[in-house]
Amino acid sequence: MAASSDRPGTGARSTSPGWWLAVGAAVALQLLVLFLTLVMGLGWGGWSHVLAMLQALLALVLIVLLTARRRWAVLAVPLVSGALTAGLAALGLATAPLTECSEAEESALAELSTPAGEPLEPDGGMEFGCYAEFGTDLSPVELQARYGPQLREKGWRVEVLDEPPLPGSGEERPSPEVPPERLGGGELLTASRDGLHLTAELVQEFPQDPGRVRPLVTDDDLTG
């Protein structure tokens, strides 16, 4: 009678005591890949991020199937998934700025200026619009007070959030060195005019980070 093999190999079934330790390591690594893919979406987004999330979830399903069949190939799944996530992230970030903004979108962004008075120039186009980004030390309330009237003067219909977003919840507490009025993160206001839609958000992942304002303009004629 042939003895069953415990050695890793292509298609080899495992009966070794270390099998479940290997499965646990594979699951933990894949969950880490999934978490990092989700977090990277905060500054990535787009079609490539959707594909990365999908393949990371499918990799978890594959791990379950390989575990049921006692395949040592389960150890390779998170490594391949991590490599795919990195590749899709690089592809998404590389191609996003190559998408051309429409003339209407560029003109809408040019109507705004930075707190220093410099006109905005598009940083890139994406499949859902054209965006610019600039740094600021203004609070959410100060940003709303600046850009709400500026947009209304240009004929935009502006909706300003009644309560500007603040980061941190639960046990997270802002650093005592950072004044609360300087913290923020999330959507500041929305505006529309002649088939164009503008959303301005304050990007600040952590209280200690400098704030960055990101206006995004979308054109109904292009998005349908």
Number of C-alpha atoms within 10 A of each C-alpha: 3 4 5 10 12 15 12 13 12 9 12 16 20 20 14 10 9 10 17 14 10 15 20 12 15 22 20 13 18 24 17 15 24 24 13 14 21 17 11 14 16 11 10 17 17 16 13 21 22 15 15 25 20 13 17 27 16 13 23 20 12 15 22 15 13 19 20 9 14 18 21 22 17 23 20 11 21 25 15 14 23 22 13 16 25 15 13 18 21 13 13 18 16 10 13 19 16 12 13 16 22 16 9 16 22 20 15 21 20 15 13 18 15 15 15 7 8 10 12 20 17 20 15 18 23 20 14 13 22 26 25 19 20 17 14 16 15 20 20 27 18 12 20 19 12 14 20 19 13 16 20 12 10 12 13 19 16 19 14 17 14 9 9 18 17 19 15 15 8 5 6 8 10 17 11 9 8 12 11 13 12 18 24 27 22 18 19 26 22 21 19 18 15 10 11 18 19 25 18 23 22 28 21 18 17 15 22 14 12 16 23 19 24 20 23 23 29 25 23 12 10 12 9 5
